[in-house]
Amino acid sequence: MHPLDALGSPVRRDILRELRAGPRSVQDLADRFPVSRPAISRHLRVLRDAGLVDARPDGNRTLYTVRLQGFASVRDFLDEFWDTALARLVELSQE
């Protein structure tokens, strides 16, 4: 799945915001959201498949963290629009 597709869900975006503060388990996230543990697990699987989060075992649980490298393709996509917008702004300022 492309990272932009994974970011289409408000719940997944909120999970990523929560993970910015540090590693979290499924239970940690389920405690913070009005979503079931299985639903959180499904969202994390989508984020992991898109390369936006990493998972590592920690005893009897798994901790999830943001994978910053996964956002490179998102940044590249948005940069295309940003470059076009800046070029247009320069054109308008020279008229």
Gaussian input, Z-matrix of N, CA and C with variables (Angstrom, degrees):
# hf/3-21g

backbone

0 1
 N
 C     1     B1
 C     2     B2     1     A1
 N     3     B3     2     A2     1     D1
 C     4     B4     3     A3     2     D2
 C     5     B5     4     A4     3     D3
 N     6     B6     5     A5     4     D4
 C     7     B7     6     A6     5     D5
 C     8     B8     7     A7     6     D6
 N     9     B9     8     A8     7     D7
 C    10    B10     9     A9     8     D8
 C    11    B11    10    A10     9     D9
 N    12    B12    11    A11    10    D10
 C    13    B13    12    A12    11    D11
 C    14    B14    13    A13    12    D12
 N    15    B15    14    A14    13    D13
 C    16    B16    15    A15    14    D14
 C    17    B17    16    A16    15    D15
 N    18    B18    17    A17    16    D16
 C    19    B19    18    A18    17    D17
 C    20    B20    19    A19    18    D18
 N    21    B21    20    A20    19    D19
 C    22    B22    21    A21    20    D20
 C    23    B23    22    A22    21    D21
 N    24    B24    23    A23    22    D22
 C    25    B25    24    A24    23    D23
 C    26    B26    25    A25    24    D24
 N    27    B27    26    A26    25    D25
 C    28    B28    27    A27    26    D26
 C    29    B29    28    A28    27    D27
 N    30    B30    29    A29    28    D28
 C    31    B31    30    A30    29    D29
 C    32    B32    31    A31    30    D30
 N    33    B33    32    A32    31    D31
 C    34    B34    33    A33    32    D32
 C    35    B35    34    A34    33    D33
 N    36    B36    35    A35    34    D34
 C    37    B37    36    A36    35    D35
 C    38    B38    37    A37    36    D36
 N    39    B39    38    A38    37    D37
 C    40    B40    39    A39    38    D38
 C    41    B41    40    A40    39    D39
 N    42    B42    41    A41    40    D40
 C    43    B43    42    A42    41    D41
 C    44    B44    43    A43    42    D42
 N    45    B45    44    A44    43    D43
 C    46    B46    45    A45    44    D44
 C    47    B47    46    A46    45    D45
 N    48    B48    47    A47    46    D46
 C    49    B49    48    A48    47    D47
 C    50    B50    49    A49    48    D48
 N    51    B51    50    A50    49    D49
 C    52    B52    51    A51    50    D50
 C    53    B53    52    A52    51    D51
 N    54    B54    53    A53    52    D52
 C    55    B55    54    A54    53    D53
 C    56    B56    55    A55    54    D54
 N    57    B57    56    A56    55    D55
 C    58    B58    57    A57    56    D56
 C    59    B59    58    A58    57    D57
 N    60    B60    59    A59    58    D58
 C    61    B61    60    A60    59    D59
 C    62    B62    61    A61    60    D60
 N    63    B63    62    A62    61    D61
 C    64    B64    63    A63    62    D62
 C    65    B65    64    A64    63    D63
 N    66    B66    65    A65    64    D64
 C    67    B67    66    A66    65    D65
 C    68    B68    67    A67    66    D66
 N    69    B69    68    A68    67    D67
 C    70    B70    69    A69    68    D68
 C    71    B71    70    A70    69    D69
 N    72    B72    71    A71    70    D70
 C    73    B73    72    A72    71    D71
 C    74    B74    73    A73    72    D72
 N    75    B75    74    A74    73    D73
 C    76    B76    75    A75    74    D74
 C    77    B77    76    A76    75    D75
 N    78    B78    77    A77    76    D76
 C    79    B79    78    A78    77    D77
 C    80    B80    79    A79    78    D78
 N    81    B81    80    A80    79    D79
 C    82    B82    81    A81    80    D80
 C    83    B83    82    A82    81    D81
 N    84    B84    83    A83    82    D82
 C    85    B85    84    A84    83    D83
 C    86    B86    85    A85    84    D84
 N    87    B87    86    A86    85    D85
 C    88    B88    87    A87    86    D86
 C    89    B89    88    A88    87    D87
 N    90    B90    89    A89    88    D88
 C    91    B91    90    A90    89    D89
 C    92    B92    91    A91    90    D90
 N    93    B93    92    A92    91    D91
 C    94    B94    93    A93    92    D92
 C    95    B95    94    A94    93    D93
 N    96    B96    95    A95    94    D94
 C    97    B97    96    A96    95    D95
 C    98    B98    97    A97    96    D96
 N    99    B99    98    A98    97    D97
 C   100   B100    99    A99    98    D98
 C   101   B101   100   A100    99    D99
 N   102   B102   101   A101   100   D100
 C   103   B103   102   A102   101   D101
 C   104   B104   103   A103   102   D102
 N   105   B105   104   A104   103   D103
 C   106   B106   105   A105   104   D104
 C   107   B107   106   A106   105   D105
 N   108   B108   107   A107   106   D106
 C   109   B109   108   A108   107   D107
 C   110   B110   109   A109   108   D108
 N   111   B111   110   A110   109   D109
 C   112   B112   111   A111   110   D110
 C   113   B113   112   A112   111   D111
 N   114   B114   113   A113   112   D112
 C   115   B115   114   A114   113   D113
 C   116   B116   115   A115   114   D114
 N   117   B117   116   A116   115   D115
 C   118   B118   117   A117   116   D116
 C   119   B119   118   A118   117   D117
 N   120   B120   119   A119   118   D118
 C   121   B121   120   A120   119   D119
 C   122   B122   121   A121   120   D120
 N   123   B123   122   A122   121   D121
 C   124   B124   123   A123   122   D122
 C   125   B125   124   A124   123   D123
 N   126   B126   125   A125   124   D124
 C   127   B127   126   A126   125   D125
 C   128   B128   127   A127   126   D126
 N   129   B129   128   A128   127   D127
 C   130   B130   129   A129   128   D128
 C   131   B131   130   A130   129   D129
 N   132   B132   131   A131   130   D130
 C   133   B133   132   A132   131   D131
 C   134   B134   133   A133   132   D132
 N   135   B135   134   A134   133   D133
 C   136   B136   135   A135   134   D134
 C   137   B137   136   A136   135   D135
 N   138   B138   137   A137   136   D136
 C   139   B139   138   A138   137   D137
 C   140   B140   139   A139   138   D138
 N   141   B141   140   A140   139   D139
 C   142   B142   141   A141   140   D140
 C   143   B143   142   A142   141   D141
 N   144   B144   143   A143   142   D142
 C   145   B145   144   A144   143   D143
 C   146   B146   145   A145   144   D144
 N   147   B147   146   A146   145   D145
 C   148   B148   147   A147   146   D146
 C   149   B149   148   A148   147   D147
 N   150   B150   149   A149   148   D148
 C   151   B151   150   A150   149   D149
 C   152   B152   151   A151   150   D150
 N   153   B153   152   A152   151   D151
 C   154   B154   153   A153   152   D152
 C   155   B155   154   A154   153   D153
 N   156   B156   155   A155   154   D154
 C   157   B157   156   A156   155   D155
 C   158   B158   157   A157   156   D156
 N   159   B159   158   A158   157   D157
 C   160   B160   159   A159   158   D158
 C   161   B161   160   A160   159   D159
 N   162   B162   161   A161   160   D160
 C   163   B163   162   A162   161   D161
 C   164   B164   163   A163   162   D162
 N   165   B165   164   A164   163   D163
 C   166   B166   165   A165   164   D164
 C   167   B167   166   A166   165   D165
 N   168   B168   167   A167   166   D166
 C   169   B169   168   A168   167   D167
 C   170   B170   169   A169   168   D168
 N   171   B171   170   A170   169   D169
 C   172   B172   171   A171   170   D170
 C   173   B173   172   A172   171   D171
 N   174   B174   173   A173   172   D172
 C   175   B175   174   A174   173   D173
 C   176   B176   175   A175   174   D174
 N   177   B177   176   A176   175   D175
 C   178   B178   177   A177   176   D176
 C   179   B179   178   A178   177   D177
 N   180   B180   179   A179   178   D178
 C   181   B181   180   A180   179   D179
 C   182   B182   181   A181   180   D180
 N   183   B183   182   A182   181   D181
 C   184   B184   183   A183   182   D182
 C   185   B185   184   A184   183   D183
 N   186   B186   185   A185   184   D184
 C   187   B187   186   A186   185   D185
 C   188   B188   187   A187   186   D186
 N   189   B189   188   A188   187   D187
 C   190   B190   189   A189   188   D188
 C   191   B191   190   A190   189   D189
 N   192   B192   191   A191   190   D190
 C   193   B193   192   A192   191   D191
 C   194   B194   193   A193   192   D192
 N   195   B195   194   A194   193   D193
 C   196   B196   195   A195   194   D194
 C   197   B197   196   A196   195   D195
 N   198   B198   197   A197   196   D196
 C   199   B199   198   A198   197   D197
 C   200   B200   199   A199   198   D198
 N   201   B201   200   A200   199   D199
 C   202   B202   201   A201   200   D200
 C   203   B203   202   A202   201   D201
 N   204   B204   203   A203   202   D202
 C   205   B205   204   A204   203   D203
 C   206   B206   205   A205   204   D204
 N   207   B207   206   A206   205   D205
 C   208   B208   207   A207   206   D206
 C   209   B209   208   A208   207   D207
 N   210   B210   209   A209   208   D208
 C   211   B211   210   A210   209   D209
 C   212   B212   211   A211   210   D210
 N   213   B213   212   A212   211   D211
 C   214   B214   213   A213   212   D212
 C   215   B215   214   A214   213   D213
 N   216   B216   215   A215   214   D214
 C   217   B217   216   A216   215   D215
 C   218   B218   217   A217   216   D216
 N   219   B219   218   A218   217   D217
 C   220   B220   219   A219   218   D218
 C   221   B221   220   A220   219   D219
 N   222   B222   221   A221   220   D220
 C   223   B223   222   A222   221   D221
 C   224   B224   223   A223   222   D222
 N   225   B225   224   A224   223   D223
 C   226   B226   225   A225   224   D224
 C   227   B227   226   A226   225   D225
 N   228   B228   227   A227   226   D226
 C   229   B229   228   A228   227   D227
 C   230   B230   229   A229   228   D228
 N   231   B231   230   A230   229   D229
 C   232   B232   231   A231   230   D230
 C   233   B233   232   A232   231   D231
 N   234   B234   233   A233   232   D232
 C   235   B235   234   A234   233   D233
 C   236   B236   235   A235   234   D234
 N   237   B237   236   A236   235   D235
 C   238   B238   237   A237   236   D236
 C   239   B239   238   A238   237   D237
 N   240   B240   239   A239   238   D238
 C   241   B241   240   A240   239   D239
 C   242   B242   241   A241   240   D240
 N   243   B243   242   A242   241   D241
 C   244   B244   243   A243   242   D242
 C   245   B245   244   A244   243   D243
 N   246   B246   245   A245   244   D244
 C   247   B247   246   A246   245   D245
 C   248   B248   247   A247   246   D246
 N   249   B249   248   A248   247   D247
 C   250   B250   249   A249   248   D248
 C   251   B251   250   A250   249   D249
 N   252   B252   251   A251   250   D250
 C   253   B253   252   A252   251   D251
 C   254   B254   253   A253   252   D252
 N   255   B255   254   A254   253   D253
 C   256   B256   255   A255   254   D254
 C   257   B257   256   A256   255   D255
 N   258   B258   257   A257   256   D256
 C   259   B259   258   A258   257   D257
 C   260   B260   259   A259   258   D258
 N   261   B261   260   A260   259   D259
 C   262   B262   261   A261   260   D260
 C   263   B263   262   A262   261   D261
 N   264   B264   263   A263   262   D262
 C   265   B265   264   A264   263   D263
 C   266   B266   265   A265   264   D264
 N   267   B267   266   A266   265   D265
 C   268   B268   267   A267   266   D266
 C   269   B269   268   A268   267   D267
 N   270   B270   269   A269   268   D268
 C   271   B271   270   A270   269   D269
 C   272   B272   271   A271   270   D270
 N   273   B273   272   A272   271   D271
 C   274   B274   273   A273   272   D272
 C   275   B275   274   A274   273   D273
 N   276   B276   275   A275   274   D274
 C   277   B277   276   A276   275   D275
 C   278   B278   277   A277   276   D276
 N   279   B279   278   A278   277   D277
 C   280   B280   279   A279   278   D278
 C   281   B281   280   A280   279   D279
 N   282   B282   281   A281   280   D280
 C   283   B283   282   A282   281   D281
 C   284   B284   283   A283   282   D282

   B1=1.4611
   B2=1.5255
   B3=1.3154
   B4=1.4614
   B5=1.5273
   B6=1.3292
   B7=1.4668
   B8=1.5249
   B9=1.3287
   B10=1.4696
   B11=1.5191
   B12=1.3201
   B13=1.4638
   B14=1.5230
   B15=1.3224
   B16=1.4665
   B17=1.5232
   B18=1.3210
   B19=1.4648
   B20=1.5229
   B21=1.3198
   B22=1.4597
   B23=1.5151
   B24=1.3141
   B25=1.4634
   B26=1.5281
   B27=1.3409
   B28=1.4656
   B29=1.5303
   B30=1.3213
   B31=1.4740
   B32=1.5249
   B33=1.3239
   B34=1.4648
   B35=1.5210
   B36=1.3150
   B37=1.4729
   B38=1.5223
   B39=1.3234
   B40=1.4685
   B41=1.5267
   B42=1.3191
   B43=1.4679
   B44=1.5258
   B45=1.3175
   B46=1.4628
   B47=1.5213
   B48=1.3168
   B49=1.4734
   B50=1.5262
   B51=1.3027
   B52=1.4655
   B53=1.5260
   B54=1.3146
   B55=1.4649
   B56=1.5240
   B57=1.3206
   B58=1.4720
   B59=1.5181
   B60=1.3194
   B61=1.4695
   B62=1.5222
   B63=1.3316
   B64=1.4547
   B65=1.5120
   B66=1.3287
   B67=1.4685
   B68=1.5254
   B69=1.3222
   B70=1.4643
   B71=1.5208
   B72=1.3199
   B73=1.4654
   B74=1.5264
   B75=1.3182
   B76=1.4653
   B77=1.5251
   B78=1.3213
   B79=1.4662
   B80=1.5252
   B81=1.3446
   B82=1.4685
   B83=1.5271
   B84=1.3181
   B85=1.4645
   B86=1.5223
   B87=1.3169
   B88=1.4692
   B89=1.5245
   B90=1.3264
   B91=1.4668
   B92=1.5243
   B93=1.3112
   B94=1.4620
   B95=1.5314
   B96=1.3243
   B97=1.4625
   B98=1.5226
   B99=1.3274
   B100=1.4660
   B101=1.5336
   B102=1.3306
   B103=1.4634
   B104=1.5213
   B105=1.3149
   B106=1.4662
   B107=1.5272
   B108=1.3207
   B109=1.4684
   B110=1.5253
   B111=1.3422
   B112=1.4684
   B113=1.5355
   B114=1.3218
   B115=1.4677
   B116=1.5256
   B117=1.3251
   B118=1.4695
   B119=1.5231
   B120=1.3286
   B121=1.4706
   B122=1.5235
   B123=1.3207
   B124=1.4698
   B125=1.5324
   B126=1.3277
   B127=1.4686
   B128=1.5280
   B129=1.3168
   B130=1.4624
   B131=1.5261
   B132=1.3175
   B133=1.4608
   B134=1.5310
   B135=1.3221
   B136=1.4651
   B137=1.5313
   B138=1.3254
   B139=1.4639
   B140=1.5261
   B141=1.3106
   B142=1.4701
   B143=1.5279
   B144=1.3212
   B145=1.4640
   B146=1.5303
   B147=1.3282
   B148=1.4633
   B149=1.5260
   B150=1.3239
   B151=1.4607
   B152=1.5104
   B153=1.3360
   B154=1.4630
   B155=1.5214
   B156=1.3155
   B157=1.4666
   B158=1.5239
   B159=1.3117
   B160=1.4624
   B161=1.5167
   B162=1.3113
   B163=1.4665
   B164=1.5177
   B165=1.3381
   B166=1.4655
   B167=1.5173
   B168=1.3272
   B169=1.4613
   B170=1.5252
   B171=1.3102
   B172=1.4629
   B173=1.5250
   B174=1.3215
   B175=1.4590
   B176=1.5150
   B177=1.3311
   B178=1.4699
   B179=1.5280
   B180=1.3137
   B181=1.4642
   B182=1.5277
   B183=1.2948
   B184=1.4610
   B185=1.5176
   B186=1.3216
   B187=1.4565
   B188=1.5239
   B189=1.3120
   B190=1.4576
   B191=1.5196
   B192=1.3271
   B193=1.4604
   B194=1.5239
   B195=1.3218
   B196=1.4618
   B197=1.5236
   B198=1.3107
   B199=1.4704
   B200=1.5271
   B201=1.3254
   B202=1.4599
   B203=1.5280
   B204=1.3273
   B205=1.4622
   B206=1.5277
   B207=1.3085
   B208=1.4580
   B209=1.5187
   B210=1.3214
   B211=1.4575
   B212=1.5269
   B213=1.3357
   B214=1.4647
   B215=1.5245
   B216=1.3216
   B217=1.4703
   B218=1.5284
   B219=1.3243
   B220=1.4675
   B221=1.5243
   B222=1.3306
   B223=1.4652
   B224=1.5285
   B225=1.3349
   B226=1.4657
   B227=1.5252
   B228=1.3256
   B229=1.4613
   B230=1.5299
   B231=1.3201
   B232=1.4635
   B233=1.5227
   B234=1.3427
   B235=1.4615
   B236=1.5231
   B237=1.3299
   B238=1.4635
   B239=1.5279
   B240=1.3132
   B241=1.4608
   B242=1.5200
   B243=1.3085
   B244=1.4549
   B245=1.5288
   B246=1.3343
   B247=1.4605
   B248=1.5230
   B249=1.3209
   B250=1.4648
   B251=1.5283
   B252=1.3179
   B253=1.4651
   B254=1.5259
   B255=1.3268
   B256=1.4657
   B257=1.5245
   B258=1.3272
   B259=1.4633
   B260=1.5256
   B261=1.3035
   B262=1.4752
   B263=1.5253
   B264=1.3153
   B265=1.4633
   B266=1.5238
   B267=1.3179
   B268=1.4632
   B269=1.5227
   B270=1.3352
   B271=1.4668
   B272=1.5256
   B273=1.3136
   B274=1.4662
   B275=1.5190
   B276=1.3147
   B277=1.4640
   B278=1.5247
   B279=1.3301
   B280=1.4661
   B281=1.5238
   B282=1.3116
   B283=1.4742
   B284=1.5004
   A1=108.61
   A2=115.53
   A3=120.43
   A4=108.85
   A5=117.07
   A6=119.77
   A7=114.08
   A8=117.67
   A9=118.83
   A10=111.74
   A11=117.10
   A12=120.07
   A13=110.36
   A14=116.32
   A15=120.62
   A16=111.23
   A17=116.88
   A18=120.75
   A19=112.76
   A20=117.58
   A21=121.29
   A22=114.30
   A23=117.54
   A24=121.26
   A25=110.81
   A26=117.74
   A27=120.04
   A28=112.48
   A29=117.11
   A30=119.91
   A31=109.71
   A32=117.29
   A33=119.61
   A34=111.12
   A35=117.32
   A36=119.19
   A37=110.25
   A38=117.62
   A39=120.85
   A40=111.51
   A41=117.06
   A42=120.42
   A43=109.35
   A44=117.28
   A45=120.19
   A46=111.23
   A47=116.93
   A48=119.63
   A49=110.69
   A50=116.58
   A51=120.92
   A52=110.62
   A53=116.83
   A54=120.52
   A55=112.55
   A56=117.88
   A57=119.62
   A58=110.88
   A59=117.14
   A60=121.46
   A61=112.08
   A62=117.24
   A63=120.26
   A64=111.59
   A65=116.04
   A66=121.15
   A67=112.14
   A68=115.24
   A69=121.66
   A70=108.93
   A71=115.42
   A72=121.55
   A73=108.78
   A74=115.57
   A75=120.23
   A76=109.49
   A77=116.80
   A78=120.04
   A79=111.20
   A80=117.45
   A81=120.49
   A82=110.40
   A83=115.74
   A84=120.10
   A85=111.60
   A86=116.96
   A87=120.52
   A88=110.97
   A89=116.74
   A90=120.38
   A91=111.85
   A92=117.83
   A93=122.09
   A94=113.60
   A95=116.73
   A96=120.54
   A97=110.63
   A98=116.62
   A99=119.97
   A100=110.99
   A101=114.69
   A102=122.01
   A103=107.22
   A104=117.26
   A105=120.97
   A106=111.35
   A107=115.15
   A108=119.99
   A109=111.54
   A110=119.02
   A111=118.07
   A112=112.74
   A113=116.71
   A114=119.80
   A115=110.54
   A116=116.89
   A117=120.76
   A118=109.48
   A119=116.81
   A120=120.73
   A121=111.34
   A122=116.86
   A123=120.27
   A124=110.79
   A125=116.22
   A126=119.85
   A127=110.57
   A128=117.11
   A129=120.27
   A130=111.24
   A131=117.53
   A132=120.77
   A133=110.18
   A134=116.79
   A135=120.66
   A136=109.84
   A137=116.46
   A138=120.32
   A139=111.44
   A140=115.63
   A141=119.71
   A142=110.43
   A143=117.77
   A144=121.53
   A145=111.58
   A146=116.41
   A147=121.33
   A148=111.85
   A149=117.18
   A150=121.11
   A151=114.49
   A152=117.38
   A153=120.87
   A154=113.83
   A155=118.00
   A156=121.20
   A157=109.55
   A158=114.42
   A159=122.79
   A160=107.71
   A161=115.58
   A162=121.71
   A163=108.23
   A164=115.35
   A165=119.42
   A166=108.69
   A167=115.64
   A168=119.06
   A169=110.66
   A170=115.14
   A171=122.12
   A172=106.65
   A173=116.07
   A174=119.81
   A175=110.09
   A176=115.62
   A177=119.79
   A178=112.84
   A179=117.13
   A180=120.47
   A181=109.33
   A182=115.73
   A183=122.43
   A184=107.96
   A185=115.66
   A186=120.69
   A187=109.57
   A188=115.12
   A189=122.09
   A190=109.29
   A191=115.55
   A192=122.33
   A193=108.98
   A194=115.29
   A195=120.62
   A196=108.31
   A197=115.82
   A198=122.30
   A199=106.96
   A200=116.23
   A201=120.91
   A202=112.78
   A203=117.49
   A204=120.01
   A205=111.49
   A206=116.64
   A207=120.88
   A208=113.37
   A209=116.34
   A210=120.21
   A211=112.70
   A212=117.67
   A213=120.90
   A214=111.47
   A215=117.95
   A216=119.67
   A217=111.28
   A218=116.97
   A219=120.38
   A220=109.10
   A221=115.78
   A222=120.57
   A223=110.40
   A224=116.98
   A225=120.45
   A226=111.31
   A227=116.52
   A228=120.78
   A229=110.73
   A230=116.89
   A231=120.70
   A232=111.71
   A233=116.97
   A234=120.37
   A235=111.68
   A236=116.90
   A237=119.84
   A238=110.53
   A239=116.14
   A240=120.45
   A241=111.10
   A242=116.10
   A243=120.91
   A244=109.42
   A245=117.46
   A246=121.17
   A247=111.01
   A248=116.83
   A249=121.06
   A250=110.49
   A251=116.66
   A252=120.77
   A253=110.81
   A254=117.61
   A255=120.37
   A256=111.37
   A257=116.67
   A258=120.09
   A259=110.16
   A260=116.67
   A261=121.05
   A262=110.67
   A263=117.08
   A264=121.21
   A265=110.49
   A266=117.21
   A267=121.05
   A268=109.82
   A269=116.96
   A270=120.90
   A271=110.89
   A272=116.38
   A273=120.56
   A274=111.49
   A275=117.29
   A276=120.11
   A277=111.74
   A278=117.01
   A279=120.80
   A280=112.28
   A281=117.50
   A282=120.60
   A283=110.98
   D1=138.92
   D2=177.39
   D3=-73.61
   D4=142.32
   D5=-179.64
   D6=-54.22
   D7=-36.31
   D8=179.28
   D9=-63.86
   D10=-35.66
   D11=176.68
   D12=-64.89
   D13=-41.02
   D14=-179.90
   D15=-64.65
   D16=-30.61
   D17=-178.64
   D18=-79.71
   D19=-1.38
   D20=-179.58
   D21=-69.39
   D22=-18.03
   D23=-178.52
   D24=-94.45
   D25=126.92
   D26=176.04
   D27=-58.43
   D28=-35.42
   D29=179.78
   D30=-64.71
   D31=-43.24
   D32=179.80
   D33=-66.27
   D34=-37.66
   D35=176.28
   D36=-63.84
   D37=-40.61
   D38=177.48
   D39=-65.34
   D40=-38.18
   D41=176.97
   D42=-61.58
   D43=-44.46
   D44=178.73
   D45=-61.86
   D46=-40.34
   D47=177.08
   D48=-60.83
   D49=-41.03
   D50=178.95
   D51=-66.13
   D52=-39.01
   D53=-178.58
   D54=-71.31
   D55=-17.96
   D56=175.98
   D57=-59.99
   D58=-29.88
   D59=-178.41
   D60=-75.43
   D61=-14.82
   D62=179.65
   D63=142.15
   D64=176.92
   D65=-177.59
   D66=-59.74
   D67=142.59
   D68=178.20
   D69=-139.79
   D70=148.15
   D71=173.14
   D72=-91.21
   D73=169.68
   D74=176.02
   D75=-57.37
   D76=-44.25
   D77=-179.38
   D78=-63.12
   D79=-42.91
   D80=177.01
   D81=-54.85
   D82=-45.25
   D83=-178.45
   D84=-70.44
   D85=-40.62
   D86=179.40
   D87=-62.90
   D88=-32.30
   D89=177.88
   D90=-68.46
   D91=-22.87
   D92=-175.33
   D93=-97.55
   D94=-13.44
   D95=-175.54
   D96=-125.32
   D97=150.91
   D98=176.79
   D99=-82.11
   D100=50.90
   D101=-176.88
   D102=-133.51
   D103=144.62
   D104=-178.63
   D105=-69.17
   D106=160.17
   D107=176.23
   D108=-58.04
   D109=-45.49
   D110=178.13
   D111=-59.66
   D112=-37.16
   D113=178.69
   D114=-66.94
   D115=-41.76
   D116=176.52
   D117=-59.86
   D118=-44.09
   D119=178.86
   D120=-59.61
   D121=-41.22
   D122=179.00
   D123=-64.90
   D124=-43.24
   D125=178.25
   D126=-62.85
   D127=-41.97
   D128=178.78
   D129=-64.51
   D130=-36.62
   D131=177.80
   D132=-62.76
   D133=-42.44
   D134=177.99
   D135=-62.61
   D136=-45.78
   D137=179.64
   D138=-63.38
   D139=-38.33
   D140=178.97
   D141=-68.89
   D142=-43.93
   D143=178.12
   D144=-61.15
   D145=-30.89
   D146=178.88
   D147=-82.91
   D148=-4.64
   D149=178.94
   D150=80.44
   D151=17.07
   D152=-177.39
   D153=-93.60
   D154=-18.24
   D155=175.85
   D156=-134.33
   D157=153.36
   D158=172.63
   D159=-111.08
   D160=155.44
   D161=177.70
   D162=-129.22
   D163=139.37
   D164=175.85
   D165=-140.54
   D166=140.20
   D167=178.80
   D168=-67.07
   D169=144.03
   D170=176.64
   D171=-144.13
   D172=90.06
   D173=-175.37
   D174=66.81
   D175=-125.35
   D176=-178.23
   D177=-94.89
   D178=14.34
   D179=178.73
   D180=-133.11
   D181=172.08
   D182=176.67
   D183=-118.21
   D184=132.79
   D185=177.23
   D186=-102.29
   D187=137.92
   D188=-178.95
   D189=-111.30
   D190=140.57
   D191=177.88
   D192=-135.64
   D193=157.44
   D194=176.01
   D195=-70.32
   D196=136.89
   D197=176.18
   D198=-106.06
   D199=97.17
   D200=-173.38
   D201=-59.87
   D202=-33.86
   D203=179.80
   D204=-60.92
   D205=-27.14
   D206=-179.24
   D207=-67.18
   D208=-17.28
   D209=-178.48
   D210=-88.33
   D211=-1.98
   D212=-178.51
   D213=-59.70
   D214=-43.70
   D215=-178.99
   D216=-68.50
   D217=-31.88
   D218=175.83
   D219=-65.98
   D220=-46.14
   D221=179.03
   D222=-60.85
   D223=-44.86
   D224=179.90
   D225=-59.84
   D226=-42.94
   D227=179.01
   D228=-62.03
   D229=-46.95
   D230=-178.91
   D231=-68.59
   D232=-32.55
   D233=178.03
   D234=-60.71
   D235=-34.32
   D236=177.75
   D237=-57.90
   D238=-42.78
   D239=-179.84
   D240=-73.26
   D241=-38.57
   D242=-179.59
   D243=-63.32
   D244=-45.77
   D245=179.49
   D246=-60.47
   D247=-41.94
   D248=178.60
   D249=-64.67
   D250=-42.98
   D251=-179.74
   D252=-64.38
   D253=-41.88
   D254=178.95
   D255=-65.81
   D256=-41.27
   D257=178.35
   D258=-61.79
   D259=-41.63
   D260=178.87
   D261=-65.45
   D262=-39.02
   D263=178.20
   D264=-63.06
   D265=-42.16
   D266=177.42
   D267=-61.85
   D268=-44.40
   D269=178.06
   D270=-58.20
   D271=-45.84
   D272=-178.54
   D273=-65.44
   D274=-36.25
   D275=-178.14
   D276=-72.49
   D277=-20.23
   D278=-179.05
   D279=-93.14
   D280=-4.89
   D281=179.79
   D282=-80.30

